[in-house]
Amino acid sequence: MNVAVIAVEGSLLSAIAGLADLFWITNQALRAPPAGTAEGLLHHTQIVFNTTIVSADGKSPPAAQGRRIPVDCSFDEMGACDIALVAGMALGPDRLPPLSGSIETAAEWLRNRHKQGTVVGGACAGTFIVGEAGLLDGRRCTTTWWLHHAFKRRFPKARPVWGTAVEEQDRVITTGGPLSWIDLALHVIKLTAGPEIAKLAADVSVADTLPMPQMIYAPRGYVNAAAPLLLQAEEIIRHASPGMTAEALAGALNLSERTLHRRLKELTNESPKSFMTRVRIEMACVLLETPGASVKQVAQQCGYGDDTAFRRAFIQLTGMTPADYRRWAVGRRLRTEQREFE
């Protein structure tokens, strides 16, 4: 598998080097699997990841901190590849990913490679380069949670999914967060080499093959702050009785159910049911971080008459049970307090 890692001015050096390292680590693990792994399967795989760092002109652009990024060749010299990845980068003075000549060239190159069958991936602000290539139009995608609103404005034809860690559609993969290049690389390995080898790469790297959704890190209600309608709908849901329906929400907003569906699709790419579920689970996260309340009590406070349905919805959105989330959140707070004390 020929992997092209794209370097542009302002790229994160750690991400460029990290992508190359993780694929190299995977190769080493495949050559000499640790004891206890599925050696029979691994020894018979023919996959080797060959990583090349490329830039528009083959020269070394400055990284986010000013250091030069080592580059192997130019886009023209690279030619065909199986996978093309672009990592995060420094933001401009407006706190948005910049547009420059090298970035526009990278976007064009990605677009052409994708037409020829290449799997294209972007992590963090690198998703904006994938967007500039037009590869996110009409496709599900994600980006860093604090760039979500700007992303929607710049790429109105894209279908960004709020708060997810990884999205893939039509050979286009996007991940969110400056360190999400790890998730991107592991997803590429899973896609091209299979889940067993992806698990091996994760285990050897001591990484998680199931990245947690970004929504658990973002401030509660962050995405709804983008529009008055979303804030109003959120307030209604927070004070609604259990079993509130999409029809009832539409009525409370003085809208038809069809209009509510259309507006939510435009604003958040969610159905009314999905929107209501997300608001309730965000409420639950806050309540679970407060000592005392049982999971059943939290479910009832969030509008669920059935705590089984609540647990199912909670796992679907956060990847954890309510009890596991509480332990994770408490542990995270204690670690933060300990660092502050030290």
C-alpha positions as CSV (number, residue, x, y, z in Angstrom):
1,M,0.0,0.0,0.0
2,N,1.5,3.3,-1.1
3,V,0.6,6.0,1.4
4,A,1.1,9.7,0.6
5,V,1.2,12.0,3.6
6,I,0.7,15.6,2.4
7,A,2.8,18.4,3.8
8,V,1.6,22.0,3.4
9,E,2.8,25.2,5.1
10,G,1.6,25.2,8.7
11,S,1.1,21.4,8.9
12,L,1.6,19.9,12.3
13,L,5.1,18.2,12.3
14,S,4.0,15.7,14.9
15,A,1.1,14.6,12.8
16,I,3.2,14.2,9.6
17,A,5.9,12.2,11.4
18,G,3.3,10.4,13.5
19,L,1.4,9.1,10.5
20,A,4.7,7.8,8.9
21,D,5.7,6.2,12.2
22,L,2.4,4.5,12.8
23,F,2.5,2.8,9.4
24,W,6.2,1.9,10.0
25,I,5.3,0.4,13.4
26,T,2.6,-1.6,11.7
27,N,5.1,-3.0,9.2
28,Q,7.5,-4.0,12.0
29,A,4.7,-5.7,13.9
30,L,3.7,-7.7,10.8
31,R,7.2,-8.8,10.2
32,A,7.7,-9.9,13.8
33,P,4.3,-10.3,15.6
34,P,4.5,-10.1,19.4
35,A,3.8,-13.4,21.2
36,G,0.2,-14.2,21.6
37,T,-1.0,-12.5,18.4
38,A,-2.7,-14.3,15.5
39,E,0.7,-15.1,14.0
40,G,-0.7,-17.5,11.3
41,L,-2.9,-14.8,9.9
42,L,-0.3,-12.0,10.2
43,H,2.5,-14.0,8.6
44,H,0.4,-14.7,5.5
45,T,-0.6,-11.1,4.8
46,Q,1.1,-9.5,1.8
47,I,0.3,-5.9,2.9
48,V,3.2,-3.5,3.4
49,F,2.6,0.2,4.0
50,N,5.1,2.4,2.1
51,T,4.9,5.9,3.3
52,T,6.0,9.0,1.3
53,I,5.8,12.6,2.5
54,V,4.9,14.8,-0.4
55,S,4.5,18.5,-1.0
56,A,3.4,20.6,-4.0
57,D,6.9,21.3,-5.2
58,G,9.0,18.7,-3.4
59,K,10.5,21.3,-1.1
60,S,10.2,21.3,2.7
61,P,7.5,23.7,3.9
62,P,7.6,25.3,7.3
63,A,5.6,23.4,9.9
64,A,3.2,25.1,12.4
65,Q,6.1,26.0,14.8
66,G,8.4,27.1,12.0
67,R,10.6,23.9,11.7
68,R,11.0,22.5,8.2
69,I,9.0,19.4,7.3
70,P,11.2,16.7,5.7
71,V,9.7,15.9,2.2
72,D,10.5,12.9,0.0
73,C,9.1,14.2,-3.3
74,S,6.6,16.5,-5.1
75,F,3.1,15.6,-6.2
76,D,4.2,15.1,-9.8
77,E,7.0,12.8,-8.7
78,M,4.7,10.8,-6.4
79,G,2.3,9.8,-9.1
80,A,-0.3,7.2,-8.2
81,C,-0.9,6.1,-4.7
82,D,-3.4,3.9,-2.8
83,I,-4.0,6.3,0.1
84,A,-3.5,10.1,0.5
85,L,-3.7,11.7,3.9
86,V,-3.6,15.3,5.1
87,A,-3.1,16.1,8.8
88,G,-3.9,19.1,10.9
89,M,-2.3,22.5,10.5
90,A,-1.9,25.9,12.2
91,L,-4.9,28.3,11.9
92,G,-4.7,31.8,10.4
93,P,-5.2,35.1,12.2
94,D,-8.9,34.6,11.8
95,R,-8.6,31.3,13.7
96,L,-9.6,29.4,10.6
97,P,-7.5,27.1,8.3
98,P,-5.9,29.3,5.8
99,L,-6.2,29.2,2.0
100,S,-2.8,29.4,0.2
101,G,-1.3,28.4,-3.1
102,S,0.1,25.1,-1.8
103,I,-3.2,24.2,-0.1
104,E,-5.1,24.8,-3.3
105,T,-2.6,22.7,-5.2
106,A,-2.9,20.0,-2.6
107,A,-6.7,20.1,-2.9
108,E,-6.6,19.7,-6.7
109,W,-4.1,16.8,-6.3
110,L,-6.4,15.1,-3.8
111,R,-9.4,15.5,-6.2
112,N,-7.5,13.9,-9.1
113,R,-6.1,11.1,-7.0
114,H,-9.6,10.3,-5.6
115,K,-11.0,10.1,-9.2
116,Q,-8.3,7.5,-9.9
117,G,-9.4,5.3,-6.9
118,T,-7.2,6.6,-4.1
119,V,-8.6,6.6,-0.5
120,V,-8.4,10.2,0.7
121,G,-8.3,11.1,4.4
122,G,-8.1,14.3,6.4
123,A,-7.6,14.9,10.2
124,C,-8.5,18.0,12.2
125,A,-8.1,21.1,10.1
126,G,-6.8,18.9,7.3
127,T,-10.5,18.1,6.6
128,F,-10.7,21.7,5.2
129,I,-8.3,20.7,2.4
130,V,-10.4,17.7,1.6
131,G,-13.4,20.0,1.6
132,E,-11.6,22.4,-0.8
133,A,-11.1,19.4,-3.1
134,G,-14.9,19.1,-3.3
135,L,-14.7,15.6,-1.9
136,L,-17.1,16.3,1.0
137,D,-20.0,17.6,-1.1
138,G,-23.0,15.4,-0.3
139,R,-20.9,13.1,1.9
140,R,-21.0,12.5,5.6
141,C,-17.9,13.9,7.3
142,T,-16.6,15.3,10.5
143,T,-14.0,17.8,11.7
144,T,-12.7,19.2,15.0
145,W,-15.6,20.1,17.2
146,W,-14.5,23.7,17.7
147,L,-14.2,24.2,13.9
148,H,-17.7,22.7,13.2
149,H,-19.6,25.9,12.6
150,A,-16.8,27.4,10.4
151,F,-16.7,24.1,8.5
152,K,-20.4,24.3,7.7
153,R,-20.1,27.8,6.5
154,R,-17.2,27.1,4.2
155,F,-18.6,23.9,2.8
156,P,-22.4,24.2,2.7
157,K,-22.8,21.2,0.4
158,A,-21.0,18.9,2.9
159,R,-22.8,16.8,5.4
160,P,-20.8,17.2,8.7
161,V,-21.9,15.0,11.6
162,W,-21.7,16.7,14.9
163,G,-19.3,15.3,17.5
164,T,-18.3,12.0,15.9
165,A,-14.7,10.8,15.9
166,V,-14.5,9.2,12.4
167,E,-16.7,9.4,9.3
168,E,-16.1,7.5,6.1
169,Q,-18.1,7.5,2.8
170,D,-17.1,6.8,-0.8
171,R,-13.3,6.3,0.0
172,V,-13.2,9.6,1.9
173,I,-12.3,9.5,5.6
174,T,-12.4,12.4,8.0
175,T,-11.5,12.7,11.7
176,G,-11.6,15.4,14.3
177,G,-9.0,16.8,16.8
178,P,-5.3,17.7,16.4
179,L,-4.3,14.1,17.5
180,S,-6.9,12.4,15.5
181,W,-4.3,11.4,12.9
182,I,-4.0,8.3,15.1
183,D,-7.7,7.5,14.5
184,L,-7.2,8.3,10.8
185,A,-4.3,5.9,10.4
186,L,-5.9,3.1,12.3
187,H,-9.1,3.4,10.3
188,V,-7.1,3.3,7.1
189,I,-5.3,0.2,8.3
190,K,-8.6,-1.4,9.1
191,L,-10.1,-0.5,5.8
192,T,-7.2,-1.7,3.7
193,A,-5.7,-4.6,5.8
194,G,-8.6,-5.7,7.9
195,P,-9.6,-5.4,11.6
196,E,-7.1,-8.0,12.9
197,I,-4.1,-6.0,11.6
198,A,-5.7,-2.7,12.8
199,K,-6.1,-4.2,16.2
200,L,-2.4,-5.3,16.1
201,A,-1.3,-1.8,15.1
202,A,-3.4,-0.3,18.0
203,D,-2.2,-2.8,20.5
204,V,1.5,-2.3,19.6
205,S,1.0,1.5,19.6
206,V,-1.0,1.4,22.8
207,A,-3.8,3.2,21.1
208,D,-7.6,2.7,21.1
209,T,-9.2,1.2,18.0
210,L,-12.6,2.7,19.2
211,P,-12.0,6.4,19.5
212,M,-14.5,8.2,21.8
213,P,-16.9,10.7,20.1
214,Q,-15.8,14.3,20.2
215,M,-19.2,15.3,21.7
216,I,-18.1,14.2,25.2
217,Y,-15.2,16.8,25.1
218,A,-17.2,19.7,23.6
219,P,-19.1,22.1,25.8
220,R,-22.7,21.0,26.3
221,G,-25.0,22.7,23.8
222,Y,-22.1,24.0,21.7
223,V,-23.6,23.1,18.4
224,N,-27.0,24.5,19.3
225,A,-25.6,27.9,20.0
226,A,-25.3,28.5,16.3
227,A,-29.0,29.3,15.8
228,P,-31.9,30.7,17.8
229,L,-34.2,27.9,16.6
230,L,-31.8,25.3,18.0
231,L,-31.6,27.1,21.4
232,Q,-35.3,27.4,21.6
233,A,-35.8,23.7,20.7
234,E,-33.2,22.7,23.3
235,E,-35.0,24.6,26.0
236,I,-38.3,23.0,25.2
237,I,-36.8,19.5,25.2
238,R,-35.1,20.2,28.5
239,H,-38.4,20.9,30.2
240,A,-40.6,18.4,28.3
241,S,-42.4,15.5,29.8
242,P,-41.1,12.0,29.0
243,G,-42.2,10.7,25.6
244,M,-42.2,14.0,23.9
245,T,-42.6,13.4,20.1
246,A,-41.2,15.3,17.1
247,E,-44.8,16.4,16.3
248,A,-45.1,17.9,19.8
249,L,-41.7,19.7,19.5
250,A,-42.8,21.1,16.1
251,G,-46.1,22.3,17.6
252,A,-44.2,24.0,20.6
253,L,-42.1,25.8,18.0
254,N,-45.1,26.8,16.0
255,L,-43.8,24.9,13.0
256,S,-45.1,22.0,10.9
257,E,-43.4,18.7,11.5
258,R,-42.1,18.9,7.9
259,T,-40.7,22.4,8.3
260,L,-38.9,21.3,11.6
261,H,-37.4,18.4,9.8
262,R,-36.2,20.6,7.0
263,R,-34.7,23.2,9.3
264,L,-32.9,20.7,11.5
265,K,-31.4,19.0,8.4
266,E,-30.1,22.4,7.2
267,L,-28.7,23.4,10.6
268,T,-27.4,20.2,12.1
269,N,-27.9,17.5,9.5
270,E,-30.1,15.7,12.1
271,S,-33.7,14.5,12.1
272,P,-36.0,15.8,14.9
273,K,-35.7,12.5,16.7
274,S,-31.9,12.5,16.5
275,F,-31.8,16.1,17.6
276,M,-34.0,15.3,20.6
277,T,-31.9,12.3,21.5
278,R,-28.7,14.3,21.4
279,V,-30.0,17.1,23.6
280,R,-31.2,14.6,26.1
281,I,-27.9,12.7,26.2
282,E,-26.0,16.0,26.6
283,M,-28.2,16.7,29.5
284,A,-27.5,13.3,30.9
285,C,-23.7,13.8,30.7
286,V,-24.0,16.9,32.9
287,L,-26.2,15.1,35.4
288,L,-24.0,12.0,35.5
289,E,-21.0,14.2,36.4
290,T,-22.9,15.4,39.5
291,P,-22.6,12.9,42.4
292,G,-25.8,11.4,43.9
293,A,-28.3,10.7,41.1
294,S,-28.8,7.1,40.0
295,V,-28.8,6.2,36.3
296,K,-32.6,5.6,36.5
297,Q,-33.1,9.1,38.0
298,V,-31.0,10.7,35.3
299,A,-33.0,8.9,32.6
300,Q,-36.2,10.2,34.0
301,Q,-34.9,13.8,34.3
302,C,-33.8,13.6,30.6
303,G,-37.2,12.6,29.4
304,Y,-36.9,8.8,29.3
305,G,-39.6,6.8,31.0
306,D,-37.6,3.6,30.2
307,D,-34.1,3.5,31.5
308,T,-33.3,0.6,29.1
309,A,-34.0,2.9,26.1
310,F,-31.9,5.6,27.8
311,R,-28.9,3.3,28.2
312,R,-29.2,2.2,24.5
313,A,-29.3,5.8,23.3
314,F,-26.4,6.8,25.6
315,I,-24.2,4.0,24.4
316,Q,-25.0,4.8,20.7
317,L,-23.9,8.5,21.1
318,T,-21.0,8.3,23.5
319,G,-19.7,4.7,23.1
320,M,-20.0,4.1,26.8
321,T,-22.6,3.0,29.3
322,P,-23.9,5.7,31.6
323,A,-22.0,4.1,34.5
324,D,-18.8,3.9,32.5
325,Y,-19.2,7.6,31.4
326,R,-19.6,8.6,35.1
327,R,-16.4,6.8,36.0
328,W,-14.5,8.3,33.0
329,A,-15.8,11.9,33.8
330,V,-15.0,11.6,37.5
331,G,-11.5,10.2,36.8
332,R,-10.9,13.0,34.3
333,R,-11.9,15.6,36.8
334,L,-9.7,14.1,39.5
335,R,-6.7,14.0,37.2
336,T,-7.2,17.6,36.3
337,E,-7.5,18.7,39.9
338,Q,-4.4,16.7,40.8
339,R,-2.4,18.4,38.0
340,E,-3.6,21.8,39.3
341,F,-2.6,20.9,42.8
342,E,0.8,19.8,41.8
